[in-house]
Amino acid sequence: MAALKLILLAAVISLFCFSGTANSAPIATSFIKSSCKFTTYPVVCVTSLAGYAPAIKRSPQQLAQTALSVSLDRAQSTQAFINKLCKFKGLKPREYAALKDCVEQMSDTIDRISKSVKELKNMRSARGKDFQWHMSNIETWISAALTDENTCGDGFAGKALNGRIKASIRARVTHVTQVTSNALALINQFAAKH
């Protein structure tokens, strides 16, 4: 009975979320699903972008832009979470050092993704070599952001850092890495279609 109520509630909520866009939402959602098939984490891709379907419509550039914005948002929230953890009392010196390194890596990630968001917004009319130059910048920055994210996660490797902090950091950083990887795949799709 409770499960049925939850299903009905989810159905009602989804109707409200997509009201006013009834004609375009299924098409846009279908576009997102088909685009996400070619990412490394297709389920994460669809779930993180489906709510933006009315804004994305069927635009590969808007899809890439939205994916970058989602990645930026997740990186910023992860950095804020890690900053809070740094203030916990009773941290082991190695935990504190790993957290501080991770904050720095996330800061670099945020900077690189922010640059990519701006670069993609500013290249609306770019063509030929100008387009390739902008895309090269974006791909380089996002690849570097992925390296930063992996470095942050690697800082918690080993048995010495086992525990709740490690588990919570790893889960958040893994999610940021997944949405960033998906953003890069969608950027590459956009570049290939251009």
Contacts in CASP RR format, 6 or more apart in sequence:
PFRMAT RR
TARGET T0000
AUTHOR 0000-0000-0000
METHOD contacts of the structure
MODEL  1
MAALKLILLAAVISLFCFSGTANSAPIATSFIKSSCKFTTYPVVCVTSLA
GYAPAIKRSPQQLAQTALSVSLDRAQSTQAFINKLCKFKGLKPREYAALK
DCVEQMSDTIDRISKSVKELKNMRSARGKDFQWHMSNIETWISAALTDEN
TCGDGFAGKALNGRIKASIRARVTHVTQVTSNALALINQFAAKH
17 51 0 8 1.000
18 25 0 8 1.000
18 53 0 8 1.000
18 54 0 8 1.000
21 28 0 8 1.000
21 53 0 8 1.000
21 54 0 8 1.000
24 53 0 8 1.000
24 54 0 8 1.000
24 57 0 8 1.000
25 53 0 8 1.000
25 54 0 8 1.000
27 57 0 8 1.000
27 58 0 8 1.000
28 53 0 8 1.000
28 54 0 8 1.000
28 56 0 8 1.000
28 57 0 8 1.000
28 58 0 8 1.000
29 50 0 8 1.000
29 53 0 8 1.000
31 53 0 8 1.000
31 56 0 8 1.000
31 57 0 8 1.000
31 58 0 8 1.000
31 63 0 8 1.000
32 45 0 8 1.000
32 46 0 8 1.000
32 49 0 8 1.000
32 50 0 8 1.000
32 53 0 8 1.000
32 56 0 8 1.000
32 63 0 8 1.000
33 46 0 8 1.000
35 45 0 8 1.000
35 60 0 8 1.000
35 63 0 8 1.000
35 186 0 8 1.000
35 189 0 8 1.000
36 42 0 8 1.000
36 45 0 8 1.000
36 46 0 8 1.000
36 49 0 8 1.000
36 182 0 8 1.000
36 186 0 8 1.000
38 185 0 8 1.000
38 189 0 8 1.000
39 45 0 8 1.000
39 181 0 8 1.000
39 182 0 8 1.000
39 185 0 8 1.000
39 186 0 8 1.000
40 178 0 8 1.000
40 181 0 8 1.000
40 182 0 8 1.000
40 185 0 8 1.000
41 178 0 8 1.000
41 179 0 8 1.000
41 181 0 8 1.000
41 182 0 8 1.000
44 175 0 8 1.000
44 178 0 8 1.000
44 179 0 8 1.000
44 182 0 8 1.000
45 67 0 8 1.000
45 179 0 8 1.000
45 182 0 8 1.000
45 185 0 8 1.000
45 186 0 8 1.000
48 67 0 8 1.000
48 70 0 8 1.000
48 179 0 8 1.000
48 182 0 8 1.000
49 56 0 8 1.000
49 63 0 8 1.000
49 66 0 8 1.000
49 67 0 8 1.000
49 70 0 8 1.000
52 66 0 8 1.000
52 70 0 8 1.000
55 62 0 8 1.000
55 66 0 8 1.000
56 62 0 8 1.000
56 63 0 8 1.000
56 66 0 8 1.000
60 186 0 8 1.000
60 189 0 8 1.000
60 190 0 8 1.000
60 193 0 8 1.000
61 120 0 8 1.000
61 124 0 8 1.000
61 190 0 8 1.000
63 186 0 8 1.000
63 190 0 8 1.000
64 120 0 8 1.000
64 183 0 8 1.000
64 186 0 8 1.000
64 187 0 8 1.000
64 189 0 8 1.000
64 190 0 8 1.000
65 117 0 8 1.000
65 120 0 8 1.000
65 121 0 8 1.000
67 179 0 8 1.000
67 182 0 8 1.000
67 183 0 8 1.000
67 186 0 8 1.000
67 187 0 8 1.000
68 113 0 8 1.000
68 116 0 8 1.000
68 117 0 8 1.000
68 120 0 8 1.000
68 142 0 8 1.000
68 183 0 8 1.000
68 187 0 8 1.000
69 117 0 8 1.000
70 179 0 8 1.000
70 183 0 8 1.000
71 113 0 8 1.000
71 145 0 8 1.000
71 176 0 8 1.000
71 179 0 8 1.000
71 180 0 8 1.000
71 182 0 8 1.000
71 183 0 8 1.000
72 110 0 8 1.000
72 113 0 8 1.000
72 114 0 8 1.000
72 117 0 8 1.000
74 175 0 8 1.000
74 176 0 8 1.000
74 179 0 8 1.000
75 106 0 8 1.000
75 109 0 8 1.000
75 110 0 8 1.000
75 113 0 8 1.000
75 145 0 8 1.000
75 149 0 8 1.000
75 176 0 8 1.000
75 180 0 8 1.000
76 110 0 8 1.000
77 172 0 8 1.000
78 106 0 8 1.000
78 172 0 8 1.000
78 173 0 8 1.000
78 175 0 8 1.000
78 176 0 8 1.000
79 103 0 8 1.000
79 106 0 8 1.000
79 107 0 8 1.000
79 110 0 8 1.000
81 168 0 8 1.000
81 172 0 8 1.000
82 99 0 8 1.000
82 102 0 8 1.000
82 103 0 8 1.000
82 106 0 8 1.000
82 169 0 8 1.000
82 172 0 8 1.000
83 103 0 8 1.000
85 91 0 8 1.000
85 99 0 8 1.000
85 165 0 8 1.000
85 168 0 8 1.000
85 169 0 8 1.000
86 96 0 8 1.000
86 99 0 8 1.000
86 100 0 8 1.000
86 103 0 8 1.000
88 165 0 8 1.000
91 99 0 8 1.000
91 165 0 8 1.000
92 161 0 8 1.000
94 160 0 8 1.000
94 161 0 8 1.000
95 161 0 8 1.000
95 165 0 8 1.000
98 155 0 8 1.000
98 156 0 8 1.000
98 161 0 8 1.000
99 165 0 8 1.000
99 169 0 8 1.000
101 151 0 8 1.000
101 152 0 8 1.000
101 155 0 8 1.000
102 152 0 8 1.000
102 153 0 8 1.000
102 155 0 8 1.000
102 156 0 8 1.000
102 169 0 8 1.000
102 173 0 8 1.000
105 148 0 8 1.000
105 149 0 8 1.000
105 151 0 8 1.000
105 152 0 8 1.000
106 148 0 8 1.000
106 149 0 8 1.000
106 152 0 8 1.000
106 176 0 8 1.000
108 144 0 8 1.000
108 145 0 8 1.000
108 148 0 8 1.000
109 145 0 8 1.000
109 148 0 8 1.000
109 149 0 8 1.000
109 152 0 8 1.000
109 176 0 8 1.000
109 180 0 8 1.000
112 141 0 8 1.000
112 142 0 8 1.000
112 144 0 8 1.000
112 145 0 8 1.000
112 148 0 8 1.000
113 141 0 8 1.000
113 142 0 8 1.000
113 145 0 8 1.000
113 180 0 8 1.000
113 183 0 8 1.000
115 137 0 8 1.000
115 141 0 8 1.000
116 137 0 8 1.000
116 138 0 8 1.000
116 141 0 8 1.000
116 142 0 8 1.000
116 145 0 8 1.000
116 187 0 8 1.000
119 134 0 8 1.000
119 137 0 8 1.000
119 138 0 8 1.000
119 141 0 8 1.000
120 134 0 8 1.000
120 138 0 8 1.000
120 187 0 8 1.000
122 134 0 8 1.000
123 130 0 8 1.000
123 131 0 8 1.000
123 134 0 8 1.000
123 135 0 8 1.000
126 134 0 8 1.000
131 191 0 8 1.000
131 194 0 8 1.000
135 187 0 8 1.000
135 191 0 8 1.000
135 194 0 8 1.000
138 187 0 8 1.000
139 184 0 8 1.000
139 187 0 8 1.000
139 188 0 8 1.000
139 191 0 8 1.000
142 180 0 8 1.000
142 183 0 8 1.000
142 184 0 8 1.000
142 187 0 8 1.000
143 184 0 8 1.000
145 180 0 8 1.000
146 177 0 8 1.000
146 180 0 8 1.000
146 181 0 8 1.000
146 184 0 8 1.000
149 173 0 8 1.000
149 176 0 8 1.000
149 177 0 8 1.000
149 180 0 8 1.000
150 177 0 8 1.000
152 169 0 8 1.000
152 173 0 8 1.000
153 169 0 8 1.000
153 170 0 8 1.000
153 173 0 8 1.000
153 174 0 8 1.000
155 161 0 8 1.000
156 165 0 8 1.000
156 166 0 8 1.000
156 169 0 8 1.000
156 170 0 8 1.000
END
